[in-house]
Amino acid sequence: MNLIDRFIGYLAPDLAIRREMLRQHLDFVRSNNVELDRLRARVTLQNISPNQEVRVKREQILFTARELDRSNSWAHGVFNSIVDNIVGDGITLVPMIGMRRGKGKLNRDANDRVEEEWLEWSEGVDLERKLTMGEVQRWMEREAWVAGEFLIAFTTVNDGRRIPLALDMIESERLATIDEPPNFRGVEIVQGVELDAQRQVLAYHIWDRHPGEDVALKARRIPADRVLHFRSQARVGAVRGMSRVY
């Protein structure tokens, strides 16, 4: 990494990551003997829809971003810095329940009880009870940058915890690449996202395993009201997210 890259990385880490991705993309283009002019590869220009653009480009961009985070120590450090600065150890709950007739006064007893319950639950919020809420928040922020998308399914559990709620953290690659045209009711599936005739999300179709594992995959349907789906949209109308280093 040259001096210019170091300077840009200090002032604007997101721009520095984009520069590194562009450099890797150009190396890929040259290694595959794609003809280049002065500024870009010669490509066939097409007017494609937002969802088609994501369908064509998302996977390659995501793989590049994950490889940067995994193998490029400089890019990995930039992602760490972003997460440290935005999330830190985690954003916690501060209950502010007021007295019923207190004219703005806080109900200290109620707030203390809520805070105690929150602290106990947030010590192990995932299905395996291994991750704190702060660690989940750090994962969310990192996925927002690297993948541009993540899902969390709110799952009822019966494992002895006082609040029987767990967070099922789902990487974007597990959102099934299923497409089905509209049926007689106008319901369709676009890249694993089930939509009604008004383009409202009805459900998500999730692979039971990561597609990178060498196993047969099965998709399960999870209603939208049980899922938090964050996506960084490259274009209005896209149902899937794109990496922020795009």
PESULSUL-V183294 format. One line per field, one symbol per residue. psi: psi as a letter, one per 30 degrees, with the letter a starting at -180 (. if undefined). A space follows every 50 residues. Layout:
BEGIN
psi: ???
END
This chain:
BEGIN
psi: kleeeeeeeeeieeeeeeeeeeeeeeeeeefghkkkaeflkjljkkjlle eeeeeefeeeeeeeeeeeeefjeeeeeeeeeeeeeeebfkjlkjkhklke hghfkkjeeeeeeeeeeeeeeffiflefhfkleeeeeeeeeeeeeefgkl kkkjkkligfkejhkljjkjlfffjkikkklkafggklkjhfkkkafggk kelkjkkflkffkilkkkkkkkkffgkjjkkjkelkfkfllkkfg.
END
